[in-house]
């Protein structure tokens, strides 16, 4: 009997992240346990721990994938502020549990550090390109604003019926655009 080939750890890592993300999106993060993931993947828990040191490392991996995806979504549209704000909101609303891992759950990821993970720097740079300034303050306020809109929309605390009007108002406030195109 010949020995089994060594597993492709990168592929295994991607599979675990995908199943964790899908499970979180369908049932919430409380259902994402190492035991449940092992069962879903048909492996033992030690297999999961050979890739991730624990659940927090897995959540951080999902968050990093989310930052990679949101950066790509932002970069795929024109650097015009409204286009970037809309792309950001569309990402957050389409993947609320991934967005939750990125911003609401405990994390060991470094935020606001110039040497933080590349996906975070890339996502922030995409916001910065739409809201340039002499330092990062303008981009930080824009990010905080669109993040607030996303968090409130995902939680259902703001009616979707005025989502576009809120986005347009935030755009005007952040860019100093005239108030003549208010949607009511």
FENHUGI-V850648 format. One line per field, one symbol per residue. phi: phi as a letter, one per 20 degrees, with the letter a starting at -180 (. if undefined). psi: psi as a letter, one per 20 degrees, with the letter a starting at -180 (. if undefined). burial: I if it has 9 or more other C-alpha atoms within 8 Angstrom, else O. A space follows every 10 residues. Layout:
BEGIN
phi: ???
psi: ???
burial: ???
END
This chain:
BEGIN
phi: .efffffeff ffgfffffff fffffecnff eedffffgff emcefgffff dcfrffffff ffffffffff ffffffdgff gfffffffff ffffcfffff ffcdegbdfe dmdfdfgggf fffffffffe cfafbegfff ffffffffff fffffmecff gdgffffffg gfffdmffee cfed
psi: pqqqqqqohg gggggggggg gggghhirhh inqhgggggh ikrrhhggii gpiahghggh gggghghggh gggghirqjp ghgggghggg gghhmhhghg hhhhqqqjqp qjphjrqghg ggghhhghhh mqrhajgghg hgghghgggg ghghijipph hjghgggggg gghhikqqki kpp.
burial: OOOOOOOOOO OIIOOIIOII IOIIIOOIIO IIOIOIIIIO OOIOIOIIIO IIOOIIIIII IIIIIIIIOI IIIIIOIOIO IIIIIIIIIO IIIOIIIIII IIOOOOOOOO OOOOOIOOII IIIIOIIIOI IIOOOIOIIO OIIOIIIOII OIIIOOOOOO OOIOIIIIII IIOOOOOOOO OOOO
END
